Amino acid sequence: MQSVALQASQFAAWLADTDIGLLELHTPQGTLRLGRRGNDIVELPVEVTEAETVSVRAPSIGVFLHSHPLAGAPLVRIGENVLTGQTVGLLQIGPLLLPVTTADAGEIAAMCVAHGLPVGYGTPLIEQHPL
């Protein structure tokens, strides 16, 4: 793979031969922004945006559990990728265990409620970054 500096200079040369005012390239390695200032092509700073998060909310009142009472391992961990509809926790309502599932695929960003704490309807339980 070519170095980013070499790629930036190559893109700048190509951009100089066009009437394009801004080139923004997103790759897994990062983002490159090139723009015009007069007749010069310059690298522009990348705007840092806060990653979007989505809350997984309690579907009812109950006690939020990170794991099944008979299993020690949590159902998900921070940083783990989850699928749409995957069970990420349990809501204990008396003897009943209600699954808490994700609406969309994503990466678990934070656990908002500690294991074993009571929660109300709509309480944010888990934050996730959409994929």
Secondary structure, DSSP 8 states (H G I E B T S, - for coil): ---HHHHHHHHHHHHHTS---EEEEEETTEEEEEEEETTEEEE----------EEEE-SSSEEEESS-TT--S-S--TT-EE-TT-EEEEEEETTEEEEEE-SS-EEEEEE-S-TT-EE-TT-EEEEEEE-
